[in-house]
Amino acid sequence: MDRVLDRKPAKKNGRRIFLKIEGSYTFNAPRDRVWQVLLDPKVMAQCMPGCESMNEVAPDQFEAVMKVGVASVKGTYKGKVAIKDKQAPSHYVLSGQGSGGPGFMQGDVAIDLEERDGQTLLKYSTDAKIGGLIASIGQRMMSGVAKMMVDQFFKKMETFI
């Protein structure tokens, strides 16, 4: 299991934080299998930290409810998740947005899959914007929380592959 996460500096603008997170994860399975599992809505819902529900409202479009807490700022977020720019079995973009009492979050995660000797190297790049009370926690804390959530997602995802 190979995990790398490079955090690039975030910019703080009032009560908004912009994060850029890039990294990779290696799955011990062929690319077609990883592709299939990553795009399974039931598996996605089980692997997203704090996901309470995720319901398909149209092909590749979902409504989700998530409970997320960072330090003393905790809340329930309702939002939308969409799978875009699918190029099977090598690329897609997972786009999401949500809002709740502590603020809002929105962002895109570009996912690229490369097959290497029976394994799959997944590379991801995230651009996210966080605003409201939750943004007052600061860039360092949010970067750490984002890293932890990405790690949890891929670790759980691996159990389905």
N, C-alpha and C positions, 0 to 999 in steps of 0.2 A: 504494500500500500504506500504510494508515493504522493505526498501532499505538499504543495508549495503555494504560498500566498504572499504576493508582494503587495504591500500597501503603498499607494502613492499618496502624496499630501492632499488633504481635503481642504476646500475653501469654505470659510465661514462667512456668511453674509447675513447679518442681523440674526433672525431666528431660522435660518436655513443653512443646511450643511450639504455640500456636494461631495460624494464619495466615488472614487474609482478604485475598484478592487479587481485584481487579475490573479489567476492561478491555474493549477492543473491538478488532476487526480487520475490515477491509473486503476482501471478495472481489470480483473483477471478473467475476461470474457471477450468473445468476438464483438466487433462493432455493431453488427445487426442486432444482437441480443441486448446490448447496452442501449441502443436507440429505442428498441421496443419498450424496455422497462422505463426509461426516462420519460417517455411520452404517455405512459399509462396514468390516467387521471386518479385512479384509486391509489396507486403507488405514490404518486406525487403528493397527494393529500396526507398520506401516512408518514411521509418523509419530511415534510415542511415543519420545522419547529414551531409549535404553538398553533398549528392549524386545527381548528375545531370543525370546520366543514368546508367542502368544496363541491359545488354542484355545476354540472355542465348546462349552460344556457343556450349554446349554439356550438357547432363544430369548432373545436379548439378555443372555446371561450368559456370561462368559468366565473362564478361568483364565489368568493371565499370569505370566511370569518376566521380571524387569527387573534390569539391573545399573545401580546408581546410585552415584555417588561425589561427596562433598562434602568439599573439603579433603583431609585424610588419612583420612577415614572413608569407606570404600568397601565395597560389599557387594552381594549378590544377594538380591533380594526375590521371594518367591512370594506371589501374591495373587489376588484376584477383582475383576473389573470388571463392572458391570451398567449397562444403559441403562434408565432409569426415566422415568415421567411423560411419555411421548411424546405430543406434540400436533403432528402433522405439519401443515405444514412449518415450524413456528415455535418450538418449545420442546422440550427434553428435559433430563434430568439424567444425567450420567455419574458413577457412584458407584464408588469403588474403595477397597480396603484391601489391605495387604500387610505381611509381616514378614520379617525376615532377621536375620543376625548383628548388624548395627549398630542394630537397633531396629525400629520399626513406623511406618507411615504410613497414614492413612485420611482420606477426604474426599469431598466432592461438588462437582461443577462444574455449575452451571446455565447452559445455553446458550439464548440467544434470538436468533432470526434475523428481520431486517426487510429487505424488498425496497425498494430506492431507485434508481430510474432504471436498471434493469438490473443493478445491483450489489446485493450483500448485505452488510448491516451485522450482524456477529455481536457480541453482547455476552455477556460471561461473568462469573460471580461464583463464587469458590471459597472454601469453608470447609474447612480442613485441620487435622489434628492429627498431630503428629510426636512420637515418644517414643523413649526409649532413648539409646544412645550418640550417635546422630546429632543428637539435640536439644541436646547439649552444645555444638555448634558455634555456636548462638546464632541469634537472630531475624534480625539483619541479613544474615548469610550465607545463611540459608535463604530469606529473601525474594528475595535476588539470584539464587539458584539457581532458585527457582520461576519468576521472571520469565524467565530464560534458557530454561528448559524449555518454557514456554508459547510464547515467541517461536519456538523451534525447531519445535514442533509445528505451528503455523499456517503457518510458512514452507514446511515440507515438504508440508503439506496442500494448499497452493495449487498445487503442481506437479501434483496429480491432478485439479484442477478445470479 
